[in-house]
Amino acid sequence: MSNEAQFSASRLEEIFSAAADNHRMLSATADQKAFDGLAAGDASLTAECISITVSDRKLCFKLPAPISKDWCFTVPSWIPNGTAAQACLSVCHKLGIPSGVKVTVTVAGSVIYQQTFGFC
């Protein structure tokens, strides 16, 4: 893989921090008797969306640290080479603690692929 699109490590770090902040705010505003267990469950925040292009029937991207993974997948035959796509990276967390990331890829407004790394 040589020219694949890359997500920003700094954007990922911002989302880790935002997830912890959101959990702290939830905890601070809820008194123990009225704690909303449903609102305290799993959540996900989108860190970044990037443009990617189909090449050799594949879409490729790099995930930043701490994941540090190069990833490619084959697209369906109805998506020709050169087609523009968008890949969005979301951080999944439970109680403000990151548990994984999910990449969602769309072409022409339709989700064509989702991949989870860790738990979402």
C-alpha atoms as one frame of an Amber mdcrd trajectory, in Angstrom:
protein
   0.000   0.000   0.000   1.577   3.237  -1.065  -0.791   6.193  -1.423  -3.721
   5.302   0.794  -5.633   7.965   2.676  -4.758   8.507   6.304  -6.779   9.512
   9.350  -5.291  12.115  11.687  -3.847  10.957  15.017  -4.555  14.372  16.563
  -8.255  14.127  15.642  -8.425  10.719  17.276  -6.826  12.076  20.461  -9.354
  14.958  20.512 -12.210  12.472  20.406 -10.705  10.368  23.219 -10.647  13.537
  25.313 -14.183  14.564  24.278 -15.546  11.142  25.251 -14.030  11.457  28.727
 -15.356  15.033  29.053 -18.861  13.953  28.037 -18.848  11.205  30.646 -17.607
  13.614  33.346 -20.411  16.064  32.491 -23.008  13.289  32.640 -21.687  12.144
  36.006 -21.532  15.671  37.419 -25.090  16.584  36.432 -26.761  13.383  37.602
 -27.418  12.916  41.273 -27.217   9.330  42.485 -31.000   8.911  42.771 -31.718
  10.147  39.246 -28.750   8.622  37.435 -29.771   7.802  33.873 -28.276   4.393
  33.188 -29.497   4.469  29.587 -27.602   7.699  28.857 -24.490   6.303  30.509
 -24.216   3.364  28.106 -22.250   2.931  24.919 -21.684   5.962  22.708 -19.705
   6.890  19.644 -18.215  10.141  18.364 -17.044  10.761  14.810 -13.413  11.822
  14.795 -12.917  12.557  11.120 -14.094  11.850   7.593 -11.628  11.577   4.716
 -11.913  11.167   0.961 -10.690   7.941  -0.585 -10.705   6.662  -4.169 -11.300
   3.180  -5.548  -8.156   1.776  -7.133  -7.823  -1.792  -8.469 -11.301  -2.529
  -6.986  -9.968  -1.688  -3.526 -10.272   1.094  -0.997  -7.343   1.579   1.370
  -6.679   3.781   4.369  -4.337   4.060   7.350  -5.569   4.178  10.913  -3.532
   6.355  13.296  -1.868   5.398  16.575  -2.721   3.837  18.919  -4.320   1.536
  16.321  -1.597   1.980  13.667  -3.088  -0.274  11.031  -3.120  -0.210   7.224
  -6.420  -1.522   5.896  -7.712  -2.369   2.406 -10.890  -4.062   1.297 -12.321
  -5.085  -2.057 -15.392  -3.178  -3.247 -18.359  -4.657  -5.125 -18.020  -4.842
  -8.912 -20.657  -2.131  -9.467 -18.226   0.452  -8.022 -15.709   1.313 -10.777
 -12.077   2.305 -10.310 -11.713   6.052  -9.748 -14.951   6.327  -7.782 -14.769
   8.798  -4.908 -15.780   7.513  -1.489 -15.818   8.873   2.040 -14.465   7.037
   5.080 -15.469   8.215   8.547 -13.699   7.129  11.723 -15.780   6.972  14.914
 -14.524   6.233  18.404 -16.728   3.954  20.486 -16.663   4.336  24.235 -18.380
   3.086  27.337 -18.552   5.372  30.360 -16.002   7.682  28.711 -13.421   4.947
  28.142 -12.555   4.210  24.494 -13.382   0.621  23.568 -12.808   0.607  19.822
 -13.152   2.452  16.534 -15.488   1.956  13.602 -14.809   2.955  10.013 -17.878
   3.603   7.847 -17.361   3.955   4.095 -19.957   5.560   1.851 -20.201   5.861
  -1.915 -22.789   8.215  -3.425 -24.526   8.499  -0.054 -24.849   4.740   0.537
 -22.926   2.853   3.205 -20.953   0.119   1.444 -18.668  -1.033   4.258 -18.238
  -0.879   8.011 -15.346  -2.298   9.973 -14.902  -2.303  13.722 -11.536  -2.508
  15.452 -12.051  -3.340  19.119 -15.584  -3.198  20.550 -18.412  -0.977  19.374
